[in-house]
Amino acid sequence: MLKRLQAELSTEAGAPDPRQRQYTTAVLLAVAAAVVLGWMFDLTGPAILGGLTAVFVLITSEGHSLRADLRMFARFAPALTLVMAVGPLLGEIPVLAGTLVTLVVFGTGMLPALGERYRTFGQTFAAATLVSTTTGIGADQPITTLATWAVLGSLFALLLRVLLGLGDPTRTIRVTVAQTLTTPGPGVVAGAAAAWRTDGRVSWLGQVLAGAARFRAAREVLLAQAQQTGEPEAEWLRRTVARGDEIATELATAVRSRVCTGLNRLARARPEELSGSEQHELPEAVRGMNEGLDRVRAAVLERDTSAATAATSGGRRQQALGAVRAHLSLRSALFRHALRCALAVAAGMAVALLLHTPAASTLLLGLHVVLQPAARDSMNGALERTGGAVLGVVLLSVLIVLVPHAVLLVPLTIAAMLLRVQLLRGDYRLLLAALIGITLLDRVSAAERQSLVDSTIGFAANTAIGAAIALAVGFVSYLVLPSSLRPDVHGTIRSTVWSLSELLRSVRAAGRGAEVRAGLRSAHVLALRRTQDLLGLPAMLESSETVDQRTASSTNSAALALDALRQDLATLAFRPDSEQALATPALRAVDELLGGNTTARIPDVSGARAPATELLAGSLLENGLHARSAIDETFGHAEPWKSYTISFVRTERLRIR
């Protein structure tokens, strides 16, 4: 444990990291000061809300470069601060509070359609609304006090983010881009490219992404060719890929560094320089690997900080409108699950108002844990989450009864949350569990000592009631809403690939100058809906007795690859017309891959002209290869690339409803 803490407070080279140490010191001092002020002036509730405001703001506006995070702070922090300041007062107006919470849960449940950062904000805003509105923390304080502490919490989050990024503002984006050279799998380039575009499209990082995308595409081609050939040729191809990975890992270190004055011998090596390579014919994909690595080397050494070409105007607006059209329909799994969550929360609010007891403060949070709002049309694992939520409240209640001054665990928990923001951002259930713990500790400590046992029993019972409401509404909704408890893996994959094929061909037609704007929008709407449905399928397969673990894993891989492919296509559609032609070879190759072509190859993509479009071309091919491999495995083909017998592409035009 001590070694892990030392590693977190040190740089990659092992030297002390002043930024992390300043961050940790600031958190500990601020929490200690808040405890003293809350105890001296009887401001425990507002102090807790201020600390949670800092946690929520950091979750939504941290994780990229300082410039990008400051933009996210300006966009998201005011809403979070407002709801944390006003929420406690809404308890006096039950109808308004219930309506607000229901609308927030439904609206934030739809935000994953807009991207990862909006998904994170949606989940966090829903949690903030539930805590401030339904738990009663700070409800006895005036609005000025609540607003003051909420603003202080938001400003403290801003201070912490500046402390982390002031010495090296671009460190986070460099680390994110470097991961494309070291982390295999679908969607990695798409995520890094989205972060790069948010950060201002610095040219040298775009060149690194373009080179990494080409390297990764060529790497996947070599792995596919290794599956199609026998030994010892396959072994040599795998050794070449492994050598390329070693070189890419060394280059990733140079990308992460703040300055680079030169590259060592390994970073300048060639993947094909292996013993015995003269006995093998050099595949064309090896040239693609070298071109990608050369692109990265040149970018790392030159470090051009000018901005790359921006997307055409209106692209973001069109994508947002497409997301609205895709998901404001009962045919959308995302819409169905958001509606399910909203109905359950509305029922929970009604029950909490009828009970009219402080012990009902954990009811809504327990309900929200069971619903698992980000699971997309899935209630699998709900019984396990129900048991976990109730058991956790019972154990914490026992701890409160047995341990004197257990309320001191509240500032310790908030400090731990501030020090583990990245963990909370990636695990929504952990965030909700921490909020339930804080609520329970604060509310029980406010009770009289002689009623402590009764209070803890009441909290456990109300948490169980909330979980029961979530289970009832969740499962009954399957009988009313047009969804299915039995997942159709093959059918969902087929419909997803059909929609992506239509989107791909629309983008190709647009690149040739054809007027297909309406068809492109419709294809994007359907592809967005189908990929979201497929992304929700793995959650439904987790506890299915009819699907084996291998199929569930391959379905998840196919979902990630096809969704990343959709993101690339949607982004490419709004690149300048003069650049779209650069991606035409990649579009053709991906179309052939999804259509059943048994030959994996890397097409030619012009380099050093438009990194924003070139990285999309490489990412398209890589995600297409990942999708093809996962689809083969999902459909049970014993010999991938040799027995691909299912054609996914329909000849008739899709009708977008």
N, C-alpha and C positions, 0 to 999 in steps of 0.2 A: 504493500500500500504506500509506504514512504517513497519507494523507488518510482512508483507511478506518479506521485505528486511532484517529485523532483523533475521527472521527464516533462510534465505539463508546464512547469515553470522555467523550462530551458528551451533554447533554440534547437534547430535540427542538428547543429554541430555539437550540442552538449553544453554550450555556454549559457550562463544565466540570461533569461529573457526579461529585460526590464519592463516590457509592456505587460506581460502576464503578471508580474509581481506587483506592479502599480495597480492593475485591475483588481487583484485579490485584496490588496491592502485597502483600496477604496471601498470595496464591498464590505469588508469586515468593519471598518470605521463607520461607514454609513449605517449599517445595521445596529451597531452598538449605540450610536447617537440616537437613532429612532427609538430604540428600547428605552433609553433614559428619558427622552422627551415624552414618550407615551406614558411612562410610569409617573413622571412628575406632574403632568398636566391632564392626566386621565384621557389620553387620546389614543388608546390602544387600537380601536377600530379604524380611525383614519390612518394611523401608521401602517397597519396591515394592508389597507387598500393602496397606500402609496408604494409600499414594497412590491405588491402584486402588479401595480401599474408599470413599475420599472421592468419586472419580469416579462410582462406581455409585450411591452414596446420593444425590448431586446429580441424577443422571439421573432417578431415580424420585421425588424429593421436591422438585422445583423446576419452576416454570412457571406457578404460579397465585399467588394472594395469599399473604401471609405466614401468615395463620391457616390456610388450607387446606393449605399446604405443610408446616406444622408437624404437622398431623394425619397427612399422608402419611408424614412422617419417623417418627412414632411407630408407624405401621403397618408400614412396609417396612424401615426401617433395622435393627432387631434381626435379622431373617432374613439380610440381606446381611452384617452384621457377623459373625454366627455362622458362616456358610458360609466366609467369608474366613479366619476364625481356625482352624476345625477342618479345613477341606478339605485343607491340605497334609499333615496327619497320616494321612489315610485312604489315602495311597499305600502304607502298610505293610499295609493290609488290602485287597487287590485286589478281592475279591468284593464287599465292602461298598461300595467306591468305584464299581465298575461298576454295581451296583444303584442306588446313589444318583443317579449321573449320568443313567442311563436314565430313572428315575422323574421326575427334575426336568425333563428335556427333554420328556417326554411331558406332564407336568402343566402346565408353562409354555406349551407349545404350544396348550393348550386355553383359556388365560386371555383371548385376544382376544374371546371370546364375552361377557365381562363388561364390556367397555368399553375405551376408549383407554388410560386410566391403568394398568389391569391388564395390557393388552398390553405396555406399556412396561416394567412391573415384571417380567413374565414373561420377556421377552427379556433384560433386564439380569440377572435372577437366574440364568438359564441360562448366560449368559456368565461370571458370577462363579463359578458352580460349576465350569465347565470350567477356568477359569484356576487356581483354588485347588486343584483336585483332580487335574488331569491334567498340569500343566506342571512340577511339581517345584519351583517357586519357594518358598523358605522351608521346604522339607521337612526340613532339617537343624536346625531351631530348636525349642526347647521350646514347649509350648502357652502358657505364660505370656507369652512374648515375642510370639508371634503374636497372642494375644488383646489384648495391650497396644497393639500397633501398629494392629490392626483397629479397636479402640475409639477410638484417637486419630484415625484417618482419618475415622470416622463423626462424631465431635465436631467435627472441622475442617470437614466438610461443613455441619454445623449452623451453625457460626460464619459461614461464607461466606454461607449463605442469610439469616441474620439481618442481616449487613452490607448485603445488597442491599435488604432490606425494612424495616429498622428506621426509616428516615427517612420512608418513605411505604409503609405496609404494604399498601394496596389498589391500588397502581399497576398491578400486573399484571392484576388482574381488570378494572380500568377500560379498559386497553388492549384486552383480549380482547373486552369488550362493545362498545367503539367500532369494532372491526373489522366488526361486523354492519352498520354504516352505510357502509362503504367497500369491502368485499370481496364481490363477487357470487359466485353459485354455490350448489349444494346443500350442506346439512350445516353451514353456517357458524353459523346460529342455534342449531341443535341442540348443537353443540360449545360455544358460548358459554353456552347455558342450563345445560348440565351443569356447567360451571365455576362459574356463578353459584350453582347449588344447592349445590355443594360448599363454596362460600365463606360460606354462611350466609343466602342469599336476602335481601340488602339491598334494601329496597323501591324506592329510586330507580333502582337499576341494573335491577331487574326491570321498572320502567316504561319505561326506555330500551329494553330488549329487546322488550317488547310493542309499543312504537311502531315500532321498527326492523323487527320481523316484519311488521307491517301495511304499512309503507312498502314493504318488499321484495316482499310479495305483490301489492300494487297495481302496483308497477313491472313485475313479470313479466306481469301481466294486460295492461298497456299494450303491452308488447313483443309479446305474443301477438296483440293486436288489430292491431298494426302489420303483422303477417304476413298478416292476413286482409283488409286494405284496400289500396287502390291509392294511388299518389301523387296529390296532395301530402299527403293525410291521413296516410299512413304516416310521411312525413318529419317532419310536425309532432308526431306522437306520439313519435318518437324524440328530437326536440329537447326535448320536455317531460321525457322520462326523463333526458336528459343534464343538463338544468337541475336536476332533482331530485337527481341524483348530486352536483352541485356543492354544493348546500345541505346534503346529508347529510354530505359530507366536512368542511364547515365545522363542523357540529354535532359530528362525531366528535372534533374538536380540543377542543371544550368538554367532552365526556365524559371525555377523557383527562386533562384538567387537574385539579389537586387541588382547586381552588376555582373558582367561576364567579360573577362579580358582574353579568354582563350579556352580551348577545349582540350581535354586530355586524349590519350591514345585510344581508349575504348570508345569515347564519344565520336571519334573520327573514323572508326572501323566500318567495314562493310559486312552485312550479314552472310554473304556467300563465301567469305574468306575462312573456310573450314578445311580441315584435313580430309582429303578424298573428294573434294568438290570437283576436281578435274575429271572424275569418272562419270559425272552427271551432266546432262544438258540443262543449262540455266533457264528456268521458267521465266516467262514474261512478267509474272507477278513480282519476281525479285527486283526487277527494274523499277516497278512501282514502289516497292519498299524503299529502295535507295533514293528515288525522287522525293518521297515524303520526308525521309531523314535529312536529305540535303536541304530541303526547304526549311526545316526546323533549325538546322545549324546556321544557315545564313540569317534567319530572323533573330536568333539568340545573339549573334555577334553584332548585327547592325542596329537592332532595337530602334526602329523607326516609330516615333511616338505620335505621328500624325493620325488623323481619323480616317478610317476606311469609308468606302461609299455607303451612304445610308440607303435604307429601303425606300420604295416609292411611297409618296404620301397617301394616307388613308388605309394603309395595310393593317395597322392595329385595329382601327375602327371596323374594318370589314371582318377581321377575325373575331372580334368581340360580338358583332352582330350575328355572325355565323354560329357562334357558341349559343347565343340566345335562341336562335331559330332551332338549333339542334336539340336543345334540352328542355324547352318549355313545351313539353309534350309527354303524355303518359307512356309513349313508346320509348322514352329515355329512361334507362335504369337509374341515372343520376337524379332525375326529377322524381321518380317513384320513391327513392330512398330519402330524399330531402323532405318530401311530403309525409312519409312515414315518421320521420323524426319530429316534424312539426306537430303532427297529430298527437304523438305520444307526449310531447312537452306540454301541449295544450291540456291534455287530460291530467298530466301531473300537476300543472298549475292549479287546475280546478280542485283536485284532491287536497293540495297543500292549503288552499284558501279555506276549504271546509274543515280541515283539521285545526287550523289557526293555532299552531303551537310552535315555539322556537325549535323543537326537535325535528320539524319538517324541513329545516334548512339544507339538509343533505339529500333530500328526496330527489330534486331535479338533477343534481350532479350524479347521483347514483344511477338515475335513469339514463343520463347521457352516456355514461360509461358502457352500459349494457347495449345501447343502440349502435355504438361504434360508427359514428356519423360518416367516416371516410371510407366505409367498406363497399359502398355502391351496391345497393339492392341485395344485401346479404344480412342474414341474422344468424349465420353459423357461428358457433362459439358463444352464443348469447347466454346459454346456461352456465358455461364455465365463468364468464365474466360476472354473471349474477352472483354465483357462489363466492368469487374472489372479492367483489365489492362488499358484500355483507360480512364475510369473514374478516376482511381488513378493518371494517368499522368496529366489529366486536373486539378484535384484538387491541385496537387503539383505545377503545373504551375501557378495557381492563387495565391498560397501561395508565390511563388517566386516573383511574380509581386508586391504583396501587402506588403510584409515584407522586410525591408531593411536588407542587410547582411545575406540573407537566406543561403548563402554558408557555414555559420558556422554550419549548420545542418549536414554537411558531417562528420566532426570529431565526433560529437555527435552520429551519426548513426553508425559509425565504432566502437566507444566505446561500444555502446549498443550491437552490434553484437559480440564483443569479450566477453562480459559479459553473453551472451545468446547463446553460441555455441551449447549447447545441444538442444535447441529449433530449431535452424537452421538445425541441423543434421536430425531432425525428420520431418521437413516441408520444402521441396525443393521449393515450390512456395513462401514461405516467404523469403527464401534466394534470389530468383530471383527478388522479389518485392523490397527488400532492395537495390539490385544492380541497378535496374532501377532508384530508387530514387537518389542514389549517382551519377549515370551517368547524370541524368537530372540536378541536382543541380550544378555539376561541369561544364557541357557544357554550360548551360544557363548563368552562372556567367561569363564565358569567353567572352560572346557576349557584344556588346556595349549596354549602357543603353537605347539609343533611339530605339534599335531594340529588346528590351526585350520581348515585347508583341508578335511581329512577331516570335521570336525564340520559345517561349512557344507554340504557335499555330502550328509551324512546327514540334516540338517534338510530340505533341499529334497526329497530322495527320500521322506522320511516324510510331508511335506505332500502330495506327489503320491499316495502310497498312501491317505491319508485322503480325498482328492478322488475317487480311483478307487472306494473303498468307497461313498462317497455316491452316485456315479453308478450303480454296480451295484445297490445296494439300492433306490435311488429308482426306477429304471426297471423293475426286476424286480417291484417292489410293484404297479405298474400292471397286471401280469398276474394278480396274486393278489387285490388289493383291488378292490371294485366301483366303479371309476372309469373315465374315458375319456380317451384321449389326444387325441381330436378334439372340440373344444368345440362345444356346441350352443347358439348364441347365442339364437336365437328361442325354442327350447323352455325355456331357463333363465329368460328374461325372462317368458314366459307363466306358468310355474309360480310365479314370484315374485309377479307381480301377482295371480294367483288367491289366493295365501295372504294377501297384504296386504288384498285385498278382503274376505276372510272376517274378518280381524282388525278391519278398519274397521267392518264391520257389527255385529260383536259389541260393539265399544265404543259404537256408536250405540244398540244395544239396551240396554246397561247404563245409559247415560245416561237412557233412558226409564223406568228402574226395573225392567226385566225381569231375571229370575234366570238369568243366562247365565255364571255364574262358571266352571263346568267347560269350557264351550265357549270362553270367552275364553282360558283357560289353554292349551287345545289349539291354538287359532288362533295364539296368541303363539309357541308352540313351533315350529309349522310355518313361520311367517313368519320367525322367527329363523334357522332352518336354511336356508330358501330364499335369504334376503338374504346370508347368509354364503357360500353357493355362488356367488351372482352377484358378490359382491365379489372372489372368487378368479378369476373368468373373465378379467378384463383381463390378469392375469399369464400366463394360458395363451394369450392372443391375441398377445402381444408378438412372438413369433417364428413365428407361424403363417403359412404361405405362402398359405393359402386365404382369409384375411380381410384386407381392406384397412385402411389406417391410420384412415380416417374411421369405419369401423364399430367398430374397437377403441376410438377416442376416445368415440364416442357410447355404447358399451356401458359404459365406465367412468363416464360422466356419469349414465347410467340407474342403475347400481349404487349410486353415491353418493346419488342422490336418493331411491331406493326404500329404502335403508337408513336414511337420515335420516327418511323418512316412518315407517318402522317404529319408530324410537326415539321419535318424537313420539307415535305411537299407544300404545306401551307405557307411556310416561310419563303420558299422559292417562288411561289406564285406572285409574290409582291416585291421581288427584286426587279431592278430596272430591265426593260426589254432587251437592251443591248447586252446584258450579262446572262440572260436565261439560256441563250444558245450554248453557253459553256457547259451546262449540265445535261444537254440533250443525250450524249453518249451514256451517261449514267442512268438517265431515265429509261432509255431503251434497254439497257442491261437488266435493270430491276424489273421491268415489265416482262422480260423473258424469264427471269428467275421465278417470279410468281406464277407465270403461265405454265411452268413445268419443264423448262429447258434444263438439260442435264449437263451443261457445260458452264463452269464458273470461270469468269474472266474479268480482268480489270480494264475498263475502257480508258482511252486517252482523255485527259483533262488538261487544258492549257494552264500553265502556272504563271505566278508572279503578276497577274493582272487584276484580279478581283477576288481577294481572299474570302470575302463574305459569301460569294456564290460558289467558289471552288470547294470550300469546306463542306457546303451542302451537298455537292456532287459526291465527294468521298463518303460522307456520312450516309447518303442515300444507298450507296452500294453496300456498305458495311451492314446497315440495318436490314437491307434486303437479304443478304447472305445469312444473317442471324435468324431472320424470320423463316427463310427456306429450311434451314437446319432444324429449327424448333417444330415447324409444321410436319416435316418428315417424321420426327420422333413422336409427335402427338398422334399421327395417323398410323403409327406402328410399322413403318417401313423398316425391314431388317437391314436393307442395304441402301443407306442414303445416297442420293445422287445417281442411283442405278435403277431404282424401281419407283420413280415418281410418276404415279399413274393417274392422279386426280387433277383434273384441270379446273382451276378456280375461276377462270375468266369467262364471263358470259358474253356471247356475241351481241345480244340485244342491248339497247340502251337502258340504263337504270331510270326508273321513275322516282323522283325524289318527292316524298310526301311530307 
